[in-house]
């Protein structure tokens, strides 16, 4: 509602939530669909199929947008002839200590070409690469971005940002989330063998390029180390148990 670009249709694809999502979305005249879906990829693909516009923008349920995001994205695709766009997402630092740690991490990816996923597309481009792979749970955005590159599509960036407020409040939330993701990573790694391994590696060039920020924030840097240990040990355990179960 606050976007400076007004020619927008809002499509909400709900997976039988038990809160007020559907009612609130209808109050804002969104087109609302309630679907059966095992994971979010099916919901996002379904939403794109309902879209009538030349562009589609995938916005997660826990993101807020700066007002100029859509206007800048449309202009960049038309004027600069990009096929898809990355929109930097930063964390809301007011959620918790761990959200400030996540902001430190996420902002390292502002100009990164590896740990990034396109979110804004010409509709025809999204459909040309068959959208999100519905077999995936984790890293589906990396997978879609990698396929865009393999197909030879041009991917750009804009300055306006998304703000992520679905941030963890404690280490247990972090552990549970990444344990769940870890159980599903095998398919992603099979489909994205070389680049995929680099994308989920804990050692990332983006961190080295932003070492100065880590030195400036010693407490957050300590939290970042703890966060990474919990994150990767939980994901590794999930991956290992999934492999044992076969």
TAHUPE-V289747 format. One record per residue. N is the residue number from 1. RES is the residue in three letters. SS is DSSP state (H for helix, E for strand, C for the rest). PSI is psi as a letter, one per 20 degrees, with the letter a starting at -180 (999 if undefined). OMEGA is omega as a letter, one per 40 degrees, with the letter a starting at -180 (999 if undefined). Layout:
BEGIN
n=(N,N)
res=(RES,RES)
ss=(SS,SS)
psi=(PSI,PSI)
omega=(OMEGA,OMEGA)
END
This chain:
BEGIN
n=(1,2,3,4,5,6,7,8,9,10,11,12,13,14,15,16,17,18,19,20,21,22,23,24,25,26,27,28,29,30,31,32,33,34,35,36,37,38,39,40,41,42,43,44,45,46,47,48,49,50,51,52,53,54,55,56,57,58,59,60,61,62,63,64,65,66,67,68,69,70,71,72,73,74,75,76,77,78,79,80,81,82,83,84,85,86,87,88,89,90,91,92,93,94,95,96,97,98,99,100,101,102,103,104,105,106,107,108,109,110,111,112,113,114,115,116,117,118,119,120,121,122,123,124,125,126,127,128,129,130,131,132,133,134,135,136,137,138,139,140,141,142,143,144,145,146,147,148,149,150,151,152,153,154,155,156,157,158,159,160,161,162,163,164,165,166,167,168,169,170,171,172,173,174,175,176,177,178,179,180,181,182,183,184,185,186,187,188,189,190,191,192,193,194,195,196,197,198,199,200,201,202,203,204,205,206,207,208,209,210,211,212,213,214,215,216,217,218,219,220,221,222,223,224,225,226,227,228,229,230,231,232,233,234,235,236,237,238,239,240,241,242,243,244,245,246)
res=(UNK,UNK,UNK,UNK,UNK,UNK,UNK,UNK,UNK,UNK,UNK,UNK,UNK,UNK,UNK,UNK,UNK,UNK,UNK,UNK,UNK,UNK,UNK,UNK,UNK,UNK,UNK,UNK,UNK,UNK,UNK,UNK,UNK,UNK,UNK,UNK,UNK,UNK,UNK,UNK,UNK,UNK,UNK,UNK,UNK,UNK,UNK,UNK,UNK,UNK,UNK,UNK,UNK,UNK,UNK,UNK,UNK,UNK,UNK,UNK,UNK,UNK,UNK,UNK,UNK,UNK,UNK,UNK,UNK,UNK,UNK,UNK,UNK,UNK,UNK,UNK,UNK,UNK,UNK,UNK,UNK,UNK,UNK,UNK,UNK,UNK,UNK,UNK,UNK,UNK,UNK,UNK,UNK,UNK,UNK,UNK,UNK,UNK,UNK,UNK,UNK,UNK,UNK,UNK,UNK,UNK,UNK,UNK,UNK,UNK,UNK,UNK,UNK,UNK,UNK,UNK,UNK,UNK,UNK,UNK,UNK,UNK,UNK,UNK,UNK,UNK,UNK,UNK,UNK,UNK,UNK,UNK,UNK,UNK,UNK,UNK,UNK,UNK,UNK,UNK,UNK,UNK,UNK,UNK,UNK,UNK,UNK,UNK,UNK,UNK,UNK,UNK,UNK,UNK,UNK,UNK,UNK,UNK,UNK,UNK,UNK,UNK,UNK,UNK,UNK,UNK,UNK,UNK,UNK,UNK,UNK,UNK,UNK,UNK,UNK,UNK,UNK,UNK,UNK,UNK,UNK,UNK,UNK,UNK,UNK,UNK,UNK,UNK,UNK,UNK,UNK,UNK,UNK,UNK,UNK,UNK,UNK,UNK,UNK,UNK,UNK,UNK,UNK,UNK,UNK,UNK,UNK,UNK,UNK,UNK,UNK,UNK,UNK,UNK,UNK,UNK,UNK,UNK,UNK,UNK,UNK,UNK,UNK,UNK,UNK,UNK,UNK,UNK,UNK,UNK,UNK,UNK,UNK,UNK,UNK,UNK,UNK,UNK,UNK,UNK,UNK,UNK,UNK,UNK,UNK,UNK)
ss=(C,C,C,C,C,C,C,C,C,C,E,E,E,E,C,C,C,C,C,C,H,H,H,H,H,H,H,C,C,C,E,E,E,E,C,C,C,C,C,H,H,H,H,H,H,H,H,H,H,H,C,C,C,C,E,E,E,C,C,C,C,C,E,E,E,C,C,C,H,H,H,H,H,H,H,H,H,H,H,C,C,C,C,E,E,E,C,C,E,E,E,C,C,C,C,C,H,H,H,H,H,H,H,H,H,H,H,H,H,C,C,C,C,C,C,C,C,C,C,E,E,E,H,H,H,H,H,H,C,C,C,C,C,C,C,C,C,C,C,H,H,H,H,H,H,H,H,H,H,H,C,C,C,C,E,E,E,C,C,C,C,E,E,E,C,C,C,C,C,C,H,H,H,H,H,H,H,H,H,H,H,H,C,C,H,H,H,H,H,H,H,C,H,H,H,H,H,H,H,H,C,C,C,C,H,H,H,H,H,C,H,H,H,H,H,H,C,H,H,H,H,H,H,H,H,H,H,H,H,H,H,H,H,H,H,H,H,H,H,H,H,H,H,H,H,C)
psi=(h,j,q,i,p,h,m,p,p,p,p,p,o,q,l,l,q,k,b,k,g,g,g,g,g,h,h,j,k,q,o,p,p,p,r,p,p,h,r,h,g,h,g,g,h,g,g,h,h,i,q,i,r,h,q,q,o,o,p,r,i,k,q,q,p,q,h,j,g,g,g,h,g,g,g,g,h,g,g,i,k,q,h,r,q,p,o,p,p,r,q,o,i,i,g,r,g,h,h,h,g,h,g,g,g,h,i,h,j,h,k,q,i,g,m,q,p,q,h,p,q,p,g,h,g,g,h,h,j,k,b,q,o,i,i,q,g,q,k,h,h,g,g,g,g,h,h,g,g,h,i,j,q,p,p,a,q,r,h,q,r,q,p,p,j,l,q,q,i,r,h,g,g,g,g,g,g,h,g,g,g,h,i,j,i,g,g,g,h,h,h,m,g,g,h,g,g,h,h,j,q,i,o,p,h,h,g,h,i,k,h,h,h,h,h,h,m,h,g,h,g,g,h,g,g,g,g,h,g,g,g,h,h,g,g,h,g,g,g,g,h,h,h,g,h,999)
omega=(a,a,i,i,a,a,a,i,a,a,i,i,a,a,i,i,a,i,a,a,a,a,a,a,i,i,i,i,i,i,a,i,i,a,i,i,i,a,a,a,i,i,a,i,i,i,i,i,i,a,a,a,i,a,i,a,a,a,i,a,a,i,i,a,i,a,a,a,a,i,a,a,i,i,a,i,a,a,a,i,i,i,a,a,i,i,a,i,i,a,i,a,a,a,a,i,a,i,i,i,i,i,i,i,a,a,i,a,a,a,a,i,a,a,a,i,i,a,a,a,i,a,a,i,i,a,i,i,i,i,a,i,a,i,a,i,i,i,i,i,i,a,i,i,i,i,i,i,a,i,i,i,a,a,a,a,i,a,a,a,i,i,a,a,i,a,i,i,i,a,i,i,i,a,a,a,a,i,i,i,a,a,a,a,a,a,i,a,i,a,a,a,a,a,a,i,i,a,a,i,i,i,a,i,a,i,a,i,a,a,a,i,i,i,i,a,a,i,i,i,i,i,i,i,i,i,a,i,i,a,a,i,i,i,i,i,i,i,a,a,i,i,i,i,i,999)
END
